[in-house]
Amino acid sequence: MKHAYPWARPLLAALFSFIALGTSAQQAWRPFRPGLIYTYEVPGSTSTGPYTTVGIYTLRLDSAYVTATGDSAWAFNRVLRETTGQVPAEGLYGRFRKSRNNLFGQRLRWQPGSTEYTLETVTEGTAQSATSLLLRPQAAVASTWVANAASNITATLTSRGLQTVNGQSDMVATITLSTGPVIRLSQNYGLIEGPQWLTLNGSPRQWVATQLPATVAQSPYSPLRLFDLQPGDEIGYQAFPIIITPFECSQVRSLRRFSARSQVGDSLIYTFQEQTRTENLSVGAPGCSATPGTYYSGIATYRWAFSLSTGKSRQFTDTPMLTGEYRMSSGGVFLSRGIVQIQPGGSGCTGSQQIVYDQLFTYGANDNTFGRLPDIDPLVCFSPDLGLGAIRSRSTAITYYRRTRNGTTTTCGSPSSFVNLLPTRAAQAAAIATLHPNPATEAATLTLAMPARPGTTLRLTDALGRAVWRAPVPVGQTAVAVPLAGQPAGLYLLHLTGPDGASATWKLTHE
């Protein structure tokens, strides 16, 4: 139906454009925007592993409200803060306390209609005092204002002009405090440099943005980056003891092979099989098994599902927590130590960049602090570079993988350590029983490796899947005749089903 007032169309278009421009103008120069993930690091910092590293700090605004004075305020995500003032990625054995403080303060405050912003933080034990910082990115160049009245700190807008911000050209305002620290604000990408913990005196660490603000789907926390797998890919894990002992009691290896991947709407779904082999070592040593041997688990099928927009999954409850974020549980508290850059070049099959999650426990009911238990290594690590899922999961780590991308197969580690795990269907069937002769004329014989259990059955189907013969297998029997007389020549399938529902299939040619 045509609009009754065609002359109104240009006016409506102009109105919508004005609203859009107004919204864009309100967003301009804002240090942080709700819902986006911001990433920072200290330039030049290096790492020897996930235990001693400055790493990459991630944060976001996650709630908003209006103050009593009419200011709009946004709070940063809640974190566990190291009580000495360190960031969560530093130091393995620290004490942590719940806090609203983040890398650049507790909250961001803005008076609607103004062009200035205030970052605020609160007292955090002896590590930090309450403070605030007034930012005026749109002030005249060379102008000065009181940035913190309590400490008589002034700020000067020393420059404003085009710069390259993580590959994008944008206007950048540089604000220098009278005490030395520098703040840089991008017109469209927010805070790109600032002092750690909003420390306005001395020489605090200067954290610099490492990439543009991003949604979960655009960030290293995206399931498409952490879990970039295809059918046929396989990953081998070796188990390591959580608690260090003088004896290696056993050697445990697991192989995981992916069979399906689907992406439906907001969901990313994987299906895979997994099997574990345990070899008993140090037999008879204290705490070790007295029975030598190698044991295989059954083949299990698992399913993973992820939300692409939020990154959340029932199977991986820690992701996508940002640096310092935590999750309480009956077994303690799970903490994100942020993104760790392993230098140089990574180690083994685990990649050079890792997202690390740690498990902490309550130190004492009275001081509400959390920390690690001695001699326990409960880290869970993911690699956005590799996309193999958990490359380390508390007591296990990847020591082998084989994956195919665009027709090219890449292998890391040795597959020989995982031989006999997840055998092909033909190999599985051969280990259960043998069928001979094949081809056959009048009959064939299925010889079982183990005596038949109660409830075991056989079924013969033709090429169209129609059952042409079936029979129970007598308990304890190891050889069963499969009649073919009277059946048309061609290809048949013989199905053996156990009492637990597990089945094996053999191809049988009738001549």
N, C-alpha and C positions, 0 to 999 in steps of 0.2 A: 504494500500500500504506500502511495506517495505521501510525503510529509505535507501537512496542510499549510505550512508556512515555509516555503522554500527559501525565503529571504533570511530565515533564522539560521540556516546552515553555516554561513561564514562567521556569524557572531558566536555560535556554539564552538566552532573550530578554534576561533580566537580565544574563547574563554578556556577551553581545554589546554591550549598551548600556554596560556598565562599561568594556569594552575601547575602545569608540568614544570615551567620555568621557575615558579615559586618554590616548588618542592626541591628542584635541583639546587636553587640558590641556598636553601636552608641546609642542604647536605654539604655544600662547599666549605672547605677548611675545617670541617668537624674532625677532631683528632681520631675518634673511633665511631663506627656506625654499628648499630645493633645487629646481631646475628652473623657478622662476618668474623672469620678467623684471621688474626694478625700474627705474624711470625717475626722473631727478632733473634739476633745473635751478636756477640762481641767480636768485631773484626779481628782477624789474626789469631783467635783462640784455636788451640789444637787439642787432640784427644788421643788417649791410648786405649780407650775402651769405654764401656757404658758406666764405669764406676767413677772416673775422675775426668769430668768434662764439663765445660760450660754449656755446650749444646745449643739447641735452637729452642727458644721459649715461645709457646703459643698461648694466646689468650683471646677473649671476646667479651663484649657486653652481653649480659643475658637477662637483665630485668630493668624496668623503667618505672619511675614514679615522679610525683610532683612534690617539691619541698614546701614547707610552711611559708616561705617567702615568694613562692610562685615559680621557682626555677624548675626546669626539667632536669631530672637526674637519671643517670644510667649506672648501674652497679656492675662491676666485673664478676666473672664466675668465681664461686667459692673455691678455695684451695687449702691444701696443707702447706704451711709455711715453715721452713727450717728455722728453729728458734734463734740461731746465730745470725740469721739474715742471708744465708746462702740460698741460691735457687735450688729447686728440687733435684736437678740433674747432677749437682755437685756432691761429692762425698757419699760413701756407701752407708756409713753408720752415723746418721744424724738423728736428732730428735725433732719431730714435727708437731705442729699445733694447728688446729683449724683456724682459718683466717679469711677475711674478706679482701685483704691486701693482695695486690697483684703487682706486676712488674713496674707499672707507672701509677700506682695508687689504688684507692678503694673505689672511687666513683668519678664520673665525669658530670659536671654541672654546667648548665647553659640557661641563660635568661632569654626566652623567646623574643625575637625582634632585635636582639643584640648581635654583635659580631665578635664576641669574646667568649672564651671557655675557661673553666676552672677544673684542674685535676686535684683531687684530695685523697689523703691517706690518713690512717689513724695510728695511734701508738701500738707498737708490737713489741712488748717486753722491753729488753735493753737494746734490741736490734734496730729500732726505728721509732722516731717521735712523730706525733701528728703534725701534718703540714699541709699547705695548699700552694698551688701555682696558677697564677692568672696568665692566660695566653691571649694575645691580640694579633693574630696573623694578618689581619687586614688594616693594621695601623700604618701610619706613614713611615716609610723607611727612615731610619735614624732616630725615630721617636722613642722615648723612654717612659716607662710607667712602673708603679709599685707592683711587683709580682707576688711578694709575700710580706705583708705589713709586720707580722710578728717578729720576723728576723731582719727587717729593713733591707730586703733584697729587691733590687730593681732589675727590670728586663729591658733590653733594647732590640728592636727589630733591625738587625744589621744588614739584611739584604732580602730581596724578593725578586725572583726571576725564574726563567725556564731552566729546568734541570732534567736529567734522565733518572727516572725512578723505577728501578727494576725493569728496565727495557722500555718504559713508556715516558714520553715527554710530558711534563706537567709543571705548573707554577709551584715553586717551593719558597716558603718563608723561613728564614733563619733567625732564631731568637737567642741572644746571648745573655746569660744572667750575670749580675755584677760579681757573683762569687765564682764564676768560671764555667759551669756546665752549659751545654748548648742544646737547644731543642730545634728540630727541623720539622716543619709541617708541610705536607703536600696538599694542594687545593682539592684534589679528587681522591687521594689515597691515604689521607690522614697522617698520623704521627709516623715519621720515618726515622727519627733518631731522638733519644732522650736518656736521662740519667737513671741508673738502676734504683728501684725502690723510691723514686721521686726524691732522691737525696740532693739538696740544693746547695750544700757546702762541700768544700774540699774537692777531691778528684774521684767521684764515683765512676763506675764502669759506664761507658756509653753504649747502649744497645741500639742496633741499626736494623731496620726492616730487611728481611731477606727475600721477600716476594710480595706481590700485590695482595691486598685483602681478598679473601676468598670464602666462598661457601664450603660446606663439607665436601660437596661433590667436586669442587675444584681444587681441593687441598690434598696434601699427602695422606690425610686420614680417609680419603674416599675408598670404599670397598673395591672399586675398579682398579685402584693402584695397589692396595694391600693384598688383594686376592685376584690376581690376573692369571687365571689358570684355564686350560683347555682340556677337552676329553683326550685321554691318552697320556697326559702328563703324569709323572710319578715322582714321589718324594720319599727319601729314606731318612729315618730318624734313629739316633742312638741315644739310649737312656744313660744318664749319669746320676750317681747317688746325690740326693739332696743334702744329706749329712755325710761329711767326709769321714771315712773309716780307713784303717790300715790295710784292709783286704778288699779286693774286688771280688765280691761273692758271685756275681753273674754278669753276663753281657747280654743286653736286651736291645734288639733292633726291630723297628717296625717299618713296613712299606705301605705307602698310600698311593692308590692309582685312581685318577679321576675318570669317571665314565660319562658325565653329562654336565652341561652348563646351559642355563637359560636366563634370559632377562625379560621379565614381563612387567610392564609399567614401572613402578618404583622398586621392584624386587630383583635381586640378583641371587640365583639359586644354583648350588653345586650338589652333585651326588658323587660319592667315591667309595671305594672298598679299601679296607685296611686289615693287615694281618701282622702278628707279632711273633718273633722267635726268641726264646730264652735259653741261653747256654749256661749251665751251672759251672762256676769256676771256684777255685779255692775250697774245694769240697772238704768239709770237716773243720774248716777254720772257724774261730768264734763268730757267731752270728750268721754263718753261711749254711747252706743246705748240705745235708749229709748224702744226698743222692745225686750222682753224676748223670749227665745226659743233656739232650737238646729237646726242647718242647715247643710245639707250634700251637698258637691259638687258632680258633676258627676264623673264617673270613667274615668280617662284619661289614655291613653297608650303612653309610651315614649320609646325612643331608645338612647342608648349610644354607641359611637364608639371610639376606642383608637388605636393609633399606638404603637405597642410593642417595636419598635426600638427607637422611639423618646419620647414616653410617652405622646404625645400631643393629645388633644381632643377638638372638637368644643364645647362640653358641659362643659368642665372644662378648661377654658382658662388660669388659673393660674399655673396648673401643667405642666411640672415638674420644675418650677423655683427653683434655688438653693438659699442658704442663701444670703440675700441682693439683689438678682435679683428683677427687678421690671417691671411692665407693665403699660404704660400710657393709660388712657382712658378719655372720656369726663367727667366721674364722679370722677376723681381724679387719684391716682396712687396706684397700687396694689403691695405690697411688700411681699417677702418671709422672714419669720423670722427663717427659718431653721428647723431642727429637734429638738423637745423639748422632754426631758426625764422627764415624770411625776413620782415623787417618793413620797412615796413608793407605788408601786403596782397599780397605776392608780386610776381612779375614775369612779364609775358607769359603764356604758356600753361603755366607750370611749377609753379604752386601756391605756397602760402605756407609749407609745411612740407616739408622734404626729408630723405631718408636718403642720406648721402653716402659713397661709397667712393673711395679714392684708390690710386694705384700709386706705390710707392717703389722705390728702387734701393739697392744696397749702396754705402755711402760708402767703406769700406775693409775689407780682409780682417782687419786686426788689431784694430780697435775694435768690430766687430760692431754698427755703427749703420747706420740706413737713412734716406734722405731723398729729396727730389724732384730731378729734373734741371731746370736752368734752361730757361725758354722752352717747357716742355712742360706741357700742361694735360690730364691723363689722368683727370679726375673722372668717375664714373658716379653719377647721382642718380636717386632714386625719390621719388614723392610719395604718401604715404598719403591725402592729401586728394583727389587726382584719380584715383588708381588706373589710370593709363595705362601702367604698366610703366616702363621707363627713360625718363625725360623728358630725360635727357642721358646720352650714352654716349661718353665720351672725345672723339671728333671730331664728334659729331652732337648736335643738340638739337631738341626739338619746336617747330615754329613754326605748326602748324595741327592741329586735331582737330575731328571731328564725332562726337557720340555721342548715343544716344537712351536715356532713362530714363523708364519709366512713361508712354510716349507723348509725352514732351517731348524735342525735339531741341536740343542745345546745341552751338554752334560757337564756336571760338576761332581767330583768325587767318584768313587768306584762302585759300580753296580754289583761286583762280585761279593761284597759284604752282605748283600740282600738276596743272594741266590736261594731259590726254592720258596721264596715268599710270593704270595699272590700268583700262583701258577696259572697258566691258561686253562680254559675249560677242558681242552684235550688232555693236558697234563694232570689236571685234577681227576678226570675220569680214569686215566691210566693208573693213577695211584690207588683208586678204589677197586677197579676190576679190569679184566681184559676180555675181549670178545673175539672168538675165533670159531670156525674160519670166517674170513671176511674178504672177499665176497663168499656167499654161501648159497647152496641150492635147496636142500630139504630142511636144514635146521642149522642153528648156530648155538654155541655154548658160551654163557657169561660166567667167568670164573672170578669169584669175589676174593679180595685180599684178606678179609676178615669174615668169620661166620655171620650169617644174617641175623639181625635182631628182630624181635617181634614187631609186626606192623610194616615190614619191608615189602614193597610191591614192585612189579615190573609191568611196563606198558609199551606196546609196539604201535607206532603210528605211521601212516603213509606220508607221501610228500605233501598232501593237502592238510595234514594234521588230524586226520580221522583215525580213531583207535581201531586197530584190526585184531588186537590180541592183548589180553591182560591177565595177570595171575599173581597171587601172593607168593612170596618166597618163604619156604618152610624155615622155621627158626633153626639156626645152627648150620644150615646148608651153605656150601661154598661154591657149588656148580649148578647152574640152571639152564635147561634146554629151552631155546626159543624157536618154536615151530614156524616154518615158512611155506610148507607144502600147501598148494592151492592158492597161494597169493600171487598176484601178477608180478612180473619182474620189474625191478626198479629200486629206488632209494627209499629206505625206511629209517626211522629214528627209534632207538630203544631207550626208554626212560626208567631209571632206577630211583625210587623214592623211599627215603628212610622214615622211621616213626616220628622224627622231629621235623619232617617236612623238607629237609635238605635233599637235593636231587642231583643226579649226574646223567649225562646223555651221550650216546654213542651213535655214529652213523653206521648203518648196515646195508650193504648192497646185496639184493636178491637176484640171482641169475636164473 
